């Protein structure tokens, strides 16, 4: 009789422990899912939806701004905010009128960080970090494990197949667009040289399928499986 009672207690204890382990695993996975979405909204220390004031506080006034595109004109024209450099901003120009600010790492415009603001709200809606240096620097931070100079296979292992992808015939640059998580990667010679994130405000709710691909890849890396 005593041995039977002991066996029952043992089974109860094991069941309670199992339930506890399962509950902890669920909570841990849920928090990992939330962190995954939060991390997709931050690149190189800048977060989607930050204000111009916050960017100035972190990085100062931009050394370069992009000219606002006009209908029928191509983008990419820049102005230096230093009046001694050419082309310089017109005297008295308001930096807040320019949607995209460029921050660079030294005299060259590569590597660089482009911060784009919503024209009406003045909050960050897009962040691009580009580094085509040889060898690459550590100027651009990693995005949930993906970084500059990673091979294409690393991006696919972390996030799965892109929503869209294409290769430009002239430049040979490959675009891997993950629009469902607000991320985009540019690759040359099969390696990442630019990372972009886009968003409008709160932390992105990534599709569970993307999270599970990333989560399983992260576990394999952690445990060297």
DAHU-V240477 format. One record per pair of residues at least 12 apart in sequence whose ideal C-beta (glycine too) atoms are under 10 Angstrom apart, sorted by sequence separation. I is the first residue (numbers start at 1). J is the second residue. D is the distance in whole Angstrom. If there is no record, write none. Layout:
BEGIN
I & J & D
I & J & D
END
This chain:
BEGIN
46 & 58 & 7
65 & 77 & 10
66 & 78 & 6
67 & 79 & 6
81 & 93 & 9
101 & 113 & 9
102 & 114 & 5
103 & 115 & 7
114 & 126 & 8
115 & 127 & 6
116 & 128 & 8
128 & 140 & 9
129 & 141 & 7
136 & 148 & 5
137 & 149 & 10
143 & 155 & 10
145 & 157 & 9
146 & 158 & 5
162 & 174 & 10
164 & 176 & 8
165 & 177 & 7
174 & 186 & 7
175 & 187 & 8
183 & 195 & 7
184 & 196 & 4
45 & 58 & 7
46 & 59 & 8
65 & 78 & 7
66 & 79 & 8
101 & 114 & 7
102 & 115 & 8
114 & 127 & 7
115 & 128 & 8
136 & 149 & 4
145 & 158 & 5
146 & 159 & 7
152 & 165 & 9
162 & 175 & 8
163 & 176 & 9
164 & 177 & 4
165 & 178 & 10
173 & 186 & 6
174 & 187 & 4
183 & 196 & 7
184 & 197 & 8
45 & 59 & 8
64 & 78 & 5
65 & 79 & 5
79 & 93 & 8
81 & 95 & 7
100 & 114 & 6
101 & 115 & 5
113 & 127 & 7
114 & 128 & 4
115 & 129 & 10
129 & 143 & 9
135 & 149 & 8
136 & 150 & 10
144 & 158 & 7
145 & 159 & 9
162 & 176 & 4
163 & 177 & 5
164 & 178 & 9
173 & 187 & 7
174 & 188 & 8
182 & 196 & 9
183 & 197 & 5
184 & 198 & 8
44 & 59 & 10
63 & 78 & 10
64 & 79 & 7
65 & 80 & 8
100 & 115 & 7
101 & 116 & 8
113 & 128 & 7
114 & 129 & 8
133 & 148 & 9
143 & 158 & 9
144 & 159 & 8
161 & 176 & 9
162 & 177 & 6
163 & 178 & 6
164 & 179 & 7
171 & 186 & 10
172 & 187 & 9
173 & 188 & 6
174 & 189 & 9
182 & 197 & 5
183 & 198 & 8
64 & 80 & 6
65 & 81 & 7
79 & 95 & 10
99 & 115 & 9
100 & 116 & 4
101 & 117 & 8
112 & 128 & 8
113 & 129 & 5
114 & 130 & 7
127 & 143 & 10
131 & 147 & 10
132 & 148 & 9
133 & 149 & 10
143 & 159 & 10
162 & 178 & 5
163 & 179 & 5
172 & 188 & 7
173 & 189 & 10
174 & 190 & 8
176 & 192 & 9
181 & 197 & 9
182 & 198 & 5
183 & 199 & 10
62 & 79 & 10
63 & 80 & 7
64 & 81 & 7
81 & 98 & 10
99 & 116 & 6
100 & 117 & 8
112 & 129 & 8
113 & 130 & 8
131 & 148 & 5
159 & 176 & 9
161 & 178 & 9
162 & 179 & 9
163 & 180 & 6
171 & 188 & 8
172 & 189 & 8
174 & 191 & 10
181 & 198 & 10
182 & 199 & 5
62 & 80 & 10
63 & 81 & 6
64 & 82 & 9
98 & 116 & 10
99 & 117 & 6
111 & 129 & 7
112 & 130 & 6
113 & 131 & 10
129 & 147 & 10
130 & 148 & 9
131 & 149 & 8
160 & 178 & 8
162 & 180 & 10
163 & 181 & 9
168 & 186 & 10
174 & 192 & 10
181 & 199 & 10
182 & 200 & 9
62 & 81 & 6
63 & 82 & 7
79 & 98 & 8
98 & 117 & 9
99 & 118 & 8
111 & 130 & 6
112 & 131 & 8
129 & 148 & 8
159 & 178 & 6
175 & 194 & 9
177 & 196 & 9
178 & 197 & 10
179 & 198 & 8
61 & 81 & 6
67 & 87 & 9
78 & 98 & 10
81 & 101 & 9
99 & 119 & 6
110 & 130 & 7
111 & 131 & 4
112 & 132 & 10
156 & 176 & 8
158 & 178 & 10
163 & 183 & 10
164 & 184 & 9
165 & 185 & 9
167 & 187 & 9
168 & 188 & 10
173 & 193 & 8
64 & 85 & 9
81 & 102 & 10
96 & 117 & 8
98 & 119 & 10
109 & 130 & 9
110 & 131 & 7
111 & 132 & 8
155 & 176 & 6
159 & 180 & 10
162 & 183 & 9
163 & 184 & 9
173 & 194 & 9
175 & 196 & 10
183 & 204 & 9
63 & 85 & 9
67 & 89 & 10
78 & 100 & 9
80 & 102 & 10
97 & 119 & 9
110 & 132 & 5
111 & 133 & 6
152 & 174 & 7
159 & 181 & 7
162 & 184 & 9
165 & 187 & 10
182 & 204 & 5
79 & 102 & 10
99 & 122 & 10
101 & 124 & 10
110 & 133 & 6
155 & 178 & 9
162 & 185 & 8
181 & 204 & 6
183 & 206 & 10
65 & 89 & 7
78 & 102 & 7
152 & 176 & 7
159 & 183 & 8
180 & 204 & 9
181 & 205 & 10
182 & 206 & 8
64 & 89 & 10
75 & 100 & 9
108 & 133 & 8
111 & 136 & 8
181 & 206 & 5
96 & 122 & 7
99 & 125 & 9
100 & 126 & 8
102 & 128 & 9
103 & 129 & 10
104 & 130 & 10
105 & 131 & 8
111 & 137 & 6
113 & 139 & 8
159 & 185 & 9
180 & 206 & 7
181 & 207 & 7
99 & 126 & 9
110 & 137 & 10
111 & 138 & 9
112 & 139 & 8
113 & 140 & 7
180 & 207 & 5
183 & 210 & 10
65 & 93 & 9
100 & 128 & 9
102 & 130 & 10
105 & 133 & 9
111 & 139 & 4
112 & 140 & 9
113 & 141 & 10
155 & 183 & 9
178 & 206 & 9
68 & 97 & 7
110 & 139 & 9
111 & 140 & 6
178 & 207 & 10
180 & 209 & 9
181 & 210 & 5
65 & 95 & 6
68 & 98 & 6
69 & 99 & 9
146 & 176 & 10
155 & 185 & 6
180 & 210 & 7
181 & 211 & 9
67 & 98 & 8
68 & 99 & 6
69 & 100 & 10
78 & 109 & 8
106 & 137 & 10
154 & 185 & 10
65 & 97 & 9
66 & 98 & 7
67 & 99 & 10
68 & 100 & 8
105 & 137 & 7
146 & 178 & 10
155 & 187 & 8
178 & 210 & 8
62 & 95 & 7
65 & 98 & 4
66 & 99 & 7
67 & 100 & 9
105 & 138 & 10
106 & 139 & 9
152 & 185 & 8
181 & 214 & 9
61 & 95 & 6
64 & 98 & 10
65 & 99 & 8
66 & 100 & 4
105 & 139 & 5
65 & 100 & 7
66 & 101 & 8
104 & 139 & 9
105 & 140 & 10
150 & 185 & 8
152 & 187 & 6
62 & 98 & 8
64 & 100 & 9
65 & 101 & 6
66 & 102 & 7
103 & 139 & 10
151 & 187 & 9
155 & 191 & 10
64 & 101 & 8
65 & 102 & 7
111 & 148 & 8
144 & 181 & 9
146 & 183 & 8
148 & 185 & 10
150 & 187 & 9
153 & 190 & 8
154 & 191 & 9
155 & 192 & 7
62 & 100 & 9
63 & 101 & 9
64 & 102 & 4
143 & 181 & 10
147 & 185 & 10
151 & 189 & 10
152 & 190 & 5
154 & 192 & 8
56 & 95 & 9
62 & 101 & 4
63 & 102 & 7
64 & 103 & 8
144 & 183 & 9
146 & 185 & 7
151 & 190 & 6
152 & 191 & 8
61 & 101 & 8
62 & 102 & 6
63 & 103 & 7
64 & 104 & 7
143 & 183 & 6
150 & 190 & 10
151 & 191 & 6
152 & 192 & 8
155 & 195 & 10
62 & 103 & 6
63 & 104 & 6
150 & 191 & 7
151 & 192 & 8
59 & 101 & 8
61 & 103 & 10
62 & 104 & 9
143 & 185 & 9
149 & 191 & 5
150 & 192 & 5
52 & 95 & 8
60 & 103 & 8
148 & 191 & 8
149 & 192 & 6
150 & 193 & 10
52 & 96 & 6
59 & 103 & 5
63 & 107 & 10
148 & 192 & 6
149 & 193 & 8
56 & 101 & 9
58 & 103 & 10
64 & 109 & 7
147 & 192 & 7
148 & 193 & 6
150 & 195 & 9
55 & 101 & 7
63 & 109 & 9
146 & 192 & 7
148 & 194 & 8
148 & 195 & 7
159 & 206 & 10
160 & 207 & 10
163 & 210 & 10
55 & 103 & 9
64 & 112 & 8
66 & 114 & 8
147 & 195 & 8
52 & 101 & 8
63 & 112 & 10
143 & 192 & 10
146 & 195 & 7
160 & 209 & 7
64 & 114 & 9
66 & 116 & 8
160 & 210 & 6
62 & 113 & 9
68 & 119 & 9
159 & 210 & 6
62 & 114 & 10
140 & 192 & 9
143 & 195 & 5
158 & 210 & 9
159 & 211 & 10
160 & 212 & 9
161 & 213 & 9
62 & 115 & 8
140 & 193 & 9
142 & 195 & 8
143 & 196 & 9
160 & 213 & 4
59 & 113 & 8
132 & 186 & 10
140 & 194 & 8
141 & 195 & 9
143 & 197 & 7
159 & 213 & 6
160 & 214 & 8
136 & 191 & 9
140 & 195 & 6
158 & 213 & 7
159 & 214 & 6
59 & 115 & 8
126 & 182 & 9
128 & 184 & 9
130 & 186 & 8
132 & 188 & 7
136 & 192 & 9
157 & 213 & 8
158 & 214 & 5
46 & 103 & 9
58 & 115 & 10
136 & 193 & 7
156 & 213 & 9
157 & 214 & 9
160 & 217 & 9
126 & 184 & 10
128 & 186 & 9
158 & 216 & 10
159 & 217 & 9
44 & 103 & 9
157 & 216 & 9
158 & 217 & 5
55 & 115 & 6
133 & 193 & 9
157 & 217 & 5
158 & 218 & 8
131 & 192 & 9
132 & 193 & 5
156 & 217 & 10
55 & 117 & 8
131 & 193 & 6
132 & 194 & 8
144 & 206 & 9
52 & 115 & 9
130 & 193 & 7
131 & 194 & 7
154 & 217 & 9
157 & 220 & 8
158 & 221 & 9
129 & 193 & 10
130 & 194 & 4
131 & 195 & 9
157 & 221 & 9
50 & 115 & 8
52 & 117 & 6
129 & 194 & 7
130 & 195 & 8
51 & 117 & 9
128 & 194 & 6
129 & 195 & 5
130 & 196 & 9
44 & 111 & 10
46 & 113 & 7
50 & 117 & 9
128 & 195 & 7
129 & 196 & 8
144 & 211 & 10
45 & 113 & 9
55 & 123 & 10
127 & 195 & 9
128 & 196 & 5
129 & 197 & 9
146 & 214 & 9
44 & 113 & 6
46 & 115 & 6
49 & 118 & 9
53 & 122 & 9
54 & 123 & 9
55 & 124 & 7
127 & 196 & 7
128 & 197 & 8
145 & 214 & 7
43 & 113 & 8
51 & 121 & 9
52 & 122 & 5
54 & 124 & 8
126 & 196 & 7
127 & 197 & 5
128 & 198 & 9
144 & 214 & 6
44 & 115 & 9
51 & 122 & 6
52 & 123 & 8
126 & 197 & 7
127 & 198 & 8
43 & 115 & 10
49 & 121 & 9
50 & 122 & 10
51 & 123 & 6
52 & 124 & 9
125 & 197 & 10
126 & 198 & 5
127 & 199 & 9
145 & 217 & 8
50 & 123 & 7
51 & 124 & 8
124 & 197 & 10
125 & 198 & 6
126 & 199 & 8
144 & 217 & 10
145 & 218 & 7
49 & 123 & 5
50 & 124 & 5
124 & 198 & 10
125 & 199 & 7
144 & 218 & 8
48 & 123 & 8
49 & 124 & 6
124 & 199 & 8
125 & 200 & 6
47 & 123 & 10
48 & 124 & 6
49 & 125 & 8
123 & 199 & 10
124 & 200 & 10
125 & 201 & 9
145 & 221 & 8
47 & 124 & 7
48 & 125 & 7
50 & 127 & 9
123 & 200 & 8
46 & 124 & 7
48 & 126 & 8
123 & 201 & 8
48 & 127 & 7
121 & 200 & 9
47 & 127 & 8
114 & 194 & 10
116 & 196 & 10
121 & 201 & 9
43 & 124 & 10
46 & 127 & 5
45 & 127 & 10
111 & 193 & 9
112 & 194 & 10
114 & 196 & 9
116 & 198 & 9
118 & 200 & 8
41 & 124 & 10
43 & 126 & 10
44 & 127 & 7
46 & 129 & 9
110 & 193 & 9
111 & 194 & 10
118 & 201 & 10
43 & 127 & 5
44 & 128 & 10
42 & 127 & 8
43 & 128 & 8
44 & 129 & 5
41 & 127 & 9
43 & 129 & 6
44 & 139 & 8
46 & 141 & 9
44 & 140 & 6
45 & 141 & 7
43 & 140 & 8
44 & 141 & 5
43 & 141 & 6
44 & 142 & 10
42 & 141 & 8
43 & 142 & 9
44 & 143 & 9
43 & 143 & 6
42 & 143 & 8
42 & 144 & 10
39 & 142 & 9
40 & 143 & 7
39 & 143 & 7
40 & 144 & 6
39 & 144 & 5
38 & 144 & 10
39 & 145 & 9
37 & 144 & 10
36 & 144 & 6
35 & 144 & 9
48 & 182 & 8
40 & 178 & 9
43 & 183 & 9
40 & 181 & 5
41 & 182 & 8
40 & 182 & 6
40 & 183 & 6
37 & 181 & 8
36 & 181 & 9
37 & 182 & 10
48 & 197 & 7
47 & 197 & 9
48 & 198 & 7
49 & 199 & 7
44 & 195 & 9
46 & 197 & 9
48 & 199 & 4
49 & 200 & 7
43 & 195 & 6
47 & 199 & 9
48 & 200 & 7
49 & 201 & 5
43 & 196 & 8
44 & 197 & 10
48 & 201 & 7
49 & 202 & 8
43 & 197 & 5
48 & 202 & 9
49 & 203 & 10
42 & 197 & 8
48 & 203 & 9
41 & 197 & 7
47 & 203 & 9
48 & 204 & 8
40 & 197 & 6
41 & 198 & 10
42 & 199 & 10
39 & 197 & 10
41 & 199 & 6
40 & 199 & 8
41 & 201 & 9
41 & 202 & 8
42 & 203 & 9
41 & 203 & 5
40 & 203 & 8
41 & 204 & 6
38 & 202 & 9
39 & 203 & 9
40 & 204 & 5
37 & 202 & 9
38 & 203 & 4
39 & 204 & 9
40 & 205 & 10
37 & 203 & 5
38 & 204 & 8
40 & 206 & 6
36 & 203 & 9
37 & 204 & 5
39 & 206 & 10
35 & 203 & 9
36 & 204 & 9
37 & 205 & 6
34 & 203 & 7
36 & 205 & 10
37 & 206 & 5
36 & 206 & 6
40 & 210 & 9
34 & 205 & 9
40 & 211 & 10
33 & 205 & 9
34 & 206 & 10
33 & 206 & 8
37 & 210 & 10
36 & 210 & 8
37 & 211 & 8
40 & 214 & 10
33 & 208 & 8
36 & 211 & 5
39 & 214 & 10
34 & 211 & 10
33 & 211 & 5
36 & 214 & 6
32 & 211 & 8
33 & 212 & 9
36 & 215 & 8
33 & 214 & 10
29 & 211 & 9
32 & 214 & 9
33 & 215 & 8
36 & 218 & 9
29 & 212 & 9
32 & 215 & 6
29 & 215 & 7
32 & 218 & 8
END
